[in-house]
Amino acid sequence: MIQYVMAGLAYGSLYALLGLGLLLTIRSTNVLNFAQGELSTLMAFICFAFAASLGWGAESAFVGSLVVAVIVGFVLYNVIIYQIRRRDQEQLATVAISLKLAITGLVALYWGPEARIFPPLFDVQRFEVLGTVIPANQLWMILAGLVGMVLVGTFLRFTNLGLAMRVAAENPDLAQLLGVNLRVVGSAAWVAATLLGTVTGVLLASSLFLSPYMMGLVILKAFTALVIGGMVSPVGVAIGGLMLGLLEAFVAYTLTPLLQDSVGLFIIILVLLFRPRGLFAGQESWRA
Amino acid sequence: MDSKKVRRTFLRGVNGSLRLAILSAFIWHSAATTAAEQAPGVSDRQILLGGVFALTGPVRFISLPYEQGVSAVFKNTNANGGIHGRMIKWRIEDDAYQPARTLAGAKKLVERDGTFAVFGLIGQPTTMAVAPYLQKMKVPFFTLNAAPRPLTPYSWGTQSSYADLSYHVTRHMVQKLGLKRIGYLYQNDDLGAVGRVGVDRALSELGVKLTSAVGYERGTRDFTTQVLKLRDAKVDGVVSIGTAGSIATAIKQGVQLNIRPTWGTYGVGGSAIVRKLLGDNINGLVFASDIESQFSGSPAAKKAFAVVQKYYPKAKSEFTMFMGYAQAQMMVHVLRAAGKDLTREKLVAALLNMGTYKSDVMPMSYSSTKHTAASAVKIYQWKDGKPVALSDWLPISGK
């Protein structure tokens, strides 16, 4: 039972991290980033390239990919998203979908479609706690999830940029009147989302195999976390992600693993039917 | 005589001669063509075969070795005089593993290029997309997969069905390896259902019950809960019929959880991609293959790879390469048997009467009731990074 719970928490943490990335971009720039999963995949491949092609150590490769993530997020927002926002806001969803397809295609074209081994990030493969084996990957996923959630919450609540982001999300016109630079806010959101995606992609590739198609269902579950949070509350998104992971594990343990991937879809339908503002409606929105 | 009149007469004469020459040339060409072209795609010098499979897209890593295997055999045959003096020309259309494109490619080959036969189809859905058309056009076609149903004189397959493969690997795991509690990890679609047929048949014959069947949806990337479920059922052996990626991931995640049953699967367990993904974790994996393992180091495997490398020095060994190699050897064999006066009807007759044929790397047979070539499987197990044969060729029905 403990192993199911740990698996649920591990994947729930990934859903939460990706969900937070989606939340930042939609609240700050009004873009539902359908390409969030593919960005994670791209950054995982970049980490892989640093390690496999340039011979960097795992830690250096990971840090290097975070640096590249900052650049990618910044460029993506300023060169594509911001320019289109200025001209035609309604095309943003189309742009996000196009980005999704383009990134997958480019990754498959450059690195090939087949799966490959991701360089091991950790020396230890598994831990044994009170006689129960826990894969090291899962513990790192849970830790990364906790750190990511705390960092995002702290950023939004206690930094000037975070405050600016929250104001801009509530009322962009008012924010501008107050001197908030919306372009800076948007850039920060996309950089943060890409960083969160990088962590998710690298951890997932460590657990499975690296492939252009590895995000598949994972990003769908991040959307579920977003819906649970009402597309408003970071706390809601984080809890939503963890809840989904645990529910999936519960269904797999008590019924059958065949149904676990459907859990997220059922939740989306239920939430949209009965609580369309999310399970955390009533909370002050965009409050970390 | 008036000069103009002379010129007119001369030109009339020239025109007349010219027309006569052109007409003669046309008559001669038609006669020559009729004599030389006995059937579509067949001339005195050439047999034109057409294939439709992925030259681009995610399955290219399977189809490229296949293409190299087939092409090497054809080139080698041509280098040794061809078939009754005719060279084999193999023209390929790209379907990118999309059935609609497979059909378009097949039509192009048959109606525009006039190929003698469609040789080279890869994939169940793509084969099924063209089967009715090619049967209607009475064009023999050869797929890497099992022959599509219903059997017709024109449809010919290669690989055994997953039911036969799962049957043999399950039987071996219980009977020879002494495993008592067998689990089945399956993809929740036709692939998993067909594999289950073989598993159930083997267990039923041996008087053993299936301990646990755990499924996953196509597209699943993580197998943690599936592996835990199998562990909870206390299985000591797991048979899985799925993609290379899913089998490799399940084994890898089992190792991460220190769950290590004996895994059994079909020929994909001997593929280069699974070996690459699993590394040392591949040791212990059992697989049933209807073709000699390319890693076995056997004289047959070495010979086959040497032939391919002669024409493709950078080729990487893969089980689909050997499949293509065997299929092409069989094709050369039946084309020869069909005789110099080659027609599609004679090719079909040669196939129906082929009986047993042992290519370098695969026992094959065709008959009026058996249109899937694979006639036997061998059981291998990975040990110290190499597949070791645990059995000789075991016969399969392979209808």
Interface residues (C-beta under 8 A of the other chain):
Chain A: Q3 Y4 A7 Y11 A108 G112 P113 E114 A115 R116 I117 Q125 R126 V133 P135 A136 N137 S207 L208 F209 S211 Y213 M214 G216 L217 V218 E248 A249 A252 Y253 T256 P257 L258 Q260 D261
Chain B: G57 P58 R60 F61 N188 V214 G215 Y216 E217 G219 T220 R221 D222 T224 T225 Q226 L228 K229 A244 G245 A248 T249 K252 Q253 V255 Q256 L257 N258 I273 K276 L277 G279
